[in-house]
Structures are given as structure tokens and as C-alpha cells.
Amino acid sequence: MAHSETPELVKREHTTVMEVPKNLDDEYSGSYIHSSLEERYDPKLGRSMHASTSVAAGTVLIIDSPDVVWCDDHCFAADQTRHSLECAWLKANGAKLRRSEGEYNFTMLWLVVRTLIERYLEFHDLMSRERQDHTVHEGFTRGWDSIQKFRGNRSIMPQERLEYWTYLIQTYASDAEWSPALTCLDEILSTICQEEMNSFWLYSTILPAFPPLPSAGKLDNPYGLGMYPWATRCNHSCVPNVVFKANGRNQMVLVTDRDISSGEEIRIPYVDFVEYATVRDRRKRLKDLFLFDCACERCLDESAQGEAGT
């Protein structure tokens, strides 16, 4: 997740808004990547996802599992080792962290702790084989190898954020069983940057596409947070060609919102276009959260129209 240069402003009809197919919403237990997807890398812009062939509207492109998910008793049992370490950390720090630092920072650091515990278990080969699903599709890895490739933008992160996160690490994550063996303060700080740039809030509805349906309202409060190693490779556009939603297993499902041409980049929305409707509001939100200035065709067009009207 990072950038926003869209090749062409595409006006679409509302008839292409797609609901996630029900059999994928509730019953699909594996991870899936459409065979036409390919990853590209640019030294300046980072990673991106592209279609190698044309893809029709309404096509499921990705079903991506988060780093940690409990689906049922069987999945819980497979994850018991990680849970024991996580639970010990929560008992020691959870109440104080939430009370002193607020819900957002509690949730953020909890997700980072989950990620680092997974790294610890992966390194020591303690994870159940059923959770070591690191290369489901050729070229698309999972686990710590995938997280290391996340773009963290640490070099341009505001210094006050880095200083505050350093305080959080020293106060709440420096003496855990899983921390000294594999990590140091600097590594945890880098992981926080990667989490902040690449995590997805989970909503019960699809993030509105552009233009939003007349009936669309602002999104409800999110019910969860997760890092998705495949979905996060998709960059932003204010004219996205893909919409996404978490299914019943907390997997992220990405569906094409219109026909996509061969070679076209896969773009998703990082913001709610109902709540952040103007180019000024969208750009401010994207800059605050993801540290980039949106230069997609829609933003450039609306910005030019605004300047022409002044």
C-alpha cells in the first residue's frame, strides 16, 4: 500500500458494484489469487499488482487470510502456542496500555505483538504445520518473509510518531518472552511502521467505490484490524477498479468493480469516498495516514476544476 498514480479517469455505471459471492463470503477456507495477477516492482514506487490478461467485472481476484485468524476449534488448537504467548503479554500490559494510551494505540501494538510472536515461533519452528502456509501460490509468500517486504516509509515518518512508538515499545514490549531472542527496539519500531502503512480495518460492508451509490452512507465503526500480505500489494486510487470486504472468516476478498484490461494496475480505495468526498479532504486523509500526496487523475481533475472556479 502506498501510491496513487492512476492512468486514466474512468467513469462507470453503478450497475458494476459487486457483492462478494456468498459461497466465498462464508464458506471458503483457503487462500486464493487469480491466475492473471502478477506483481511488479518499481524502485521509487514500490510493489504493485497488475492484471496479465483482461478480467471481467465481478471477478474475485484475491482471498487473503490475515497473519492471525481463528476460524473454529480446530484452528484455535493449531494456534494454541501463539495464543499462550499473546495472552501472557495481554495480561501483563493490556489493561494499562488501553487505559493510558487509548484504544487505537492498544489495538495497533497488539497487532504488532501478534506479528512478532509469529516471527518468534516461525524462527523456532514452533508453529503448527497447518499455520505454516507460507507459499500458497508461486511468487506470493506468507509469514515473516512477506511482512519484511512491506513498505514502512520509516525514513519519512514524522519524528514525533517515531519517538512516541519508541516509548510504547520500551514501556510495553521490551521484556516479553518472545522479544529479546529475536528483536530489538529498532526492529520493533520498523515493524510498527510497516503495520501502520499496510494494515486493513475490517468493516461489515464493502468500502464504497467511485462514484458511490446514491444510497451509500459513511462506513460504520470497524470491528477488527489485520495485515494481509497479498491485498496490501495493491496501491490506492480515488477511481479504484477493485472493491474489497472481509468475509465471514475475516479473510479479505477483492472483487473487480469493472472490466480490467490486460496490463492494468489493480487499484483499491484507502479511504471512504462518502466521508472524504472532496479532493482536499481525501488528500489530507491520505497524507495523514499513508504519507503520500494523491496524484490520481480524479484528484488532479477536481483540483484543477477548483482552481479554475476561484
C-alpha positions in Angstrom: 0.0 0.0 0.0 1.4 3.3 -0.9 0.8 5.2 -4.1 -1.8 6.8 -6.2 -1.0 7.4 -9.9 -4.0 6.3 -11.9 -3.5 6.2 -15.7 -7.0 7.4 -16.7 -10.1 8.7 -15.0 -12.8 6.1 -15.7 -16.5 6.9 -15.2 -18.5 3.8 -14.6 -22.2 2.9 -14.2 -23.5 1.9 -10.8 -24.6 -1.5 -12.2 -21.0 -2.8 -11.8 -21.0 -2.6 -8.0 -20.4 -6.2 -6.9 -21.3 -8.0 -3.7 -18.8 -10.7 -2.6 -20.3 -14.1 -3.7 -21.9 -15.8 -0.8 -20.0 -19.1 -1.1 -16.8 -17.1 -0.7 -18.2 -14.8 1.9 -19.0 -17.6 4.4 -17.6 -20.9 3.3 -14.3 -20.6 1.5 -11.5 -21.7 3.9 -8.4 -21.4 1.7 -6.4 -18.5 0.3 -6.7 -17.7 -3.4 -5.1 -15.5 -6.0 -6.5 -15.2 -9.6 -4.1 -16.7 -12.1 -3.9 -13.4 -14.1 -2.4 -11.4 -11.2 1.3 -10.5 -11.3 3.4 -8.4 -9.0 5.7 -5.7 -10.3 8.3 -3.6 -8.5 9.5 0.0 -9.0 12.5 1.2 -7.0 10.7 4.6 -6.3 7.0 3.5 -6.1 7.5 0.0 -4.5 5.3 -3.0 -5.3 2.1 -3.1 -7.3 -0.3 -5.7 -8.6 -1.3 -5.9 -12.3 -3.6 -8.0 -14.5 -1.7 -10.0 -17.1 -4.9 -10.7 -19.0 -8.3 -8.9 -19.3 -10.6 -9.6 -16.3 -14.4 -9.2 -16.3 -16.3 -7.1 -13.7 -17.4 -9.1 -10.7 -14.4 -11.4 -10.7 -12.8 -12.5 -7.4 -9.1 -11.6 -7.6 -7.8 -12.3 -4.1 -9.0 -14.1 -1.0 -6.3 -13.3 1.6 -6.0 -14.5 5.1 -4.6 -12.3 7.9 -1.4 -13.3 9.7 -3.6 -14.4 12.7 -7.1 -15.7 12.5 -9.2 -18.2 14.5 -11.9 -19.8 12.5 -13.1 -22.7 14.7 -11.9 -25.0 17.5 -9.6 -26.8 15.1 -7.9 -23.6 14.0 -7.7 -22.4 17.6 -6.0 -25.6 18.7 -3.4 -25.2 15.9 -2.8 -21.7 17.1 -2.5 -22.5 20.8 1.2 -21.9 21.2 1.0 -18.4 19.8 -2.1 -17.7 21.9 -0.3 -18.6 25.1 2.5 -16.0 24.5 0.0 -13.4 23.3 -2.3 -14.0 26.4 0.7 -13.6 28.8 1.5 -10.2 27.1 -2.1 -9.1 27.3 -2.4 -10.0 31.0 0.7 -8.0 31.8 0.1 -5.0 29.6 -3.4 -4.9 28.1 -5.4 -3.0 30.8 -2.7 -0.4 31.5 -2.0 0.2 27.8 -5.6 0.6 26.8 -6.3 2.9 29.8 -3.1 5.1 29.4 -2.6 5.2 25.7 -6.1 4.8 24.2 -7.9 2.2 22.1 -6.1 2.9 18.9 -2.6 2.5 20.3 -3.7 -0.6 22.2 -5.0 -2.2 19.0 -2.0 -1.2 16.9 0.6 -2.5 19.4 -1.5 -5.7 20.0 -1.4 -6.4 16.2 2.4 -5.8 16.1 2.9 -8.1 19.1 0.9 -10.8 17.3 3.2 -10.4 14.3 6.4 -10.5 16.3 5.2 -13.6 18.2 4.5 -15.3 14.8 8.1 -14.4 13.8 9.4 -15.9 17.0 7.5 -19.1 16.5 8.4 -19.3 12.8 12.1 -18.8 13.6 12.0 -21.6 16.2 9.8 -23.8 14.1 7.1 -24.0 16.8 4.2 -23.1 14.7 1.8 -25.9 13.7 2.4 -27.1 10.1 -1.2 -26.1 9.4 -0.3 -22.5 10.1 2.9 -22.6 8.0 1.1 -21.7 4.8 4.0 -19.5 3.5 3.9 -20.2 -0.2 0.3 -21.0 -1.3 0.9 -19.6 -4.8 4.2 -19.3 -6.6 5.7 -15.9 -6.1 3.3 -14.9 -3.3 4.7 -15.8 0.0 3.2 -15.5 3.5 4.7 -15.3 7.0 7.6 -13.2 8.1 9.2 -13.3 4.7 6.2 -11.5 3.3 6.0 -8.9 6.1 9.6 -8.0 5.6 8.7 -6.8 2.1 6.0 -4.4 3.4 6.8 -0.7 2.7 7.1 1.1 6.1 8.1 4.6 4.9 10.1 5.0 8.1 12.5 7.5 6.5 9.7 10.0 6.0 7.7 9.1 9.1 7.1 12.2 11.4 9.7 12.2 14.1 7.1 12.7 16.9 5.4 9.4 15.9 8.7 7.5 16.0 9.5 8.9 19.4 6.1 8.0 20.7 6.2 4.5 19.3 9.7 4.1 20.9 8.2 5.0 24.2 5.4 2.4 23.7 8.0 -0.3 22.9 10.1 0.5 25.9 7.1 0.6 28.2 5.0 -2.4 26.9 7.1 -4.7 24.7 10.7 -4.8 25.8 10.7 -7.7 28.3 8.4 -10.3 26.8 9.5 -13.9 26.4 9.4 -13.6 22.6 11.1 -10.2 22.4 14.8 -10.5 23.5 15.7 -13.6 21.4 14.8 -12.1 18.1 14.1 -8.5 18.2 15.5 -5.2 19.3 13.9 -1.8 19.7 14.8 -0.7 16.2 13.3 -3.8 14.6 10.0 -3.4 16.5 9.9 0.2 15.5 10.3 -0.8 11.8 7.5 -3.4 12.3 5.2 -0.7 13.7 5.9 1.5 10.6 5.1 -1.5 8.4 1.9 -2.2 10.3 0.7 1.4 10.1 1.3 1.6 6.3 -0.2 -1.8 5.5 -3.0 -2.9 7.9 -6.7 -3.0 7.0 -9.6 -2.0 9.2 -12.3 -4.6 8.9 -15.9 -3.4 8.1 -19.1 -5.3 7.8 -19.8 -3.6 4.4 -17.8 -3.0 1.2 -15.8 0.1 1.1 -17.7 2.4 -1.3 -16.3 2.6 -4.9 -16.4 5.7 -7.1 -18.8 7.2 -7.7 -20.6 6.0 -4.5 -24.1 4.8 -4.9 -26.7 7.5 -4.0 -27.8 5.3 -1.1 -24.3 4.9 0.3 -23.6 6.3 3.8 -20.5 6.6 5.9 -18.9 3.3 7.0 -19.8 2.0 10.4 -17.0 1.7 13.0 -14.6 -1.1 12.2 -14.8 -4.4 14.1 -11.2 -5.5 13.6 -7.8 -4.9 12.2 -5.4 -7.1 10.3 -2.4 -7.3 8.0 -3.0 -9.1 4.7 0.2 -9.9 2.8 -1.4 -10.2 -0.7 -4.0 -7.5 -0.5 -1.5 -4.9 0.8 0.3 -5.1 -2.5 -2.5 -3.2 -4.2 -2.0 0.6 -4.4 -4.6 3.3 -3.9 -6.7 5.2 -6.4 -9.6 7.6 -5.9 -11.0 5.8 -9.0 -10.5 2.2 -7.9 -11.2 -0.7 -10.2 -11.5 -3.2 -7.3 -13.6 -3.2 -4.1 -13.0 -5.3 -1.0 -14.6 -6.6 2.1 -13.8 -9.1 4.9 -15.8 -12.3 4.7 -17.1 -14.5 7.5 -13.6 -15.9 8.2 -12.0 -12.4 8.4 -10.3 -13.0 5.0 -10.0 -10.0 2.7 -11.9 -10.6 -0.5 -11.0 -8.4 -3.5 -13.5 -8.2 -6.4 -13.3 -6.3 -9.7 -15.7 -3.4 -9.8 -15.5 -3.1 -13.6 -13.8 -4.8 -16.5 -10.0 -4.6 -16.3 -7.7 -4.5 -19.3 -4.5 -6.6 -19.7 -1.6 -4.8 -18.1 -3.8 -2.5 -16.0 -2.8 -2.0 -12.4 -5.1 -3.2 -9.6 -6.2 -0.3 -7.5 -8.2 -0.2 -4.3 -9.6 2.7 -2.2 -7.7 3.5 1.0 -10.4 6.0 2.2 -14.2 6.2 2.4 -15.3 8.4 -0.5 -18.6 9.2 1.3 -16.9 10.6 4.4 -13.9 12.1 2.4 -15.8 13.4 -0.7 -13.7 16.4 -1.7 -10.2 16.3 -3.1 -9.0 18.4 -0.2 -10.4 16.0 2.4 -9.1 12.9 0.5 -5.6 14.2 0.1 -5.4 15.3 3.7 -6.6 11.9 4.9 -4.2 10.0 2.7 -1.3 12.3 3.7 -2.0 11.9 7.4 -2.4 8.1 7.3 -0.1 6.9 4.4 2.3 9.9 3.9 1.7 10.4 0.2 0.2 13.1 -1.9 -2.5 11.6 -4.1 -1.9 12.4 -7.8 -4.5 10.2 -9.3 -6.4 11.5 -12.3 -9.5 12.2 -10.3 -7.6 14.3 -7.7 -5.8 16.2 -10.4 -9.1 16.9 -12.3 -11.0 18.0 -9.3 -8.2 20.1 -8.1 -7.9 21.9 -11.5 -11.7 22.5 -11.5 -11.5 24.0 -8.1 -8.6 26.3 -9.1 -10.5 27.3 -12.2 -13.5 28.3 -10.1 -11.6 30.5 -7.8 
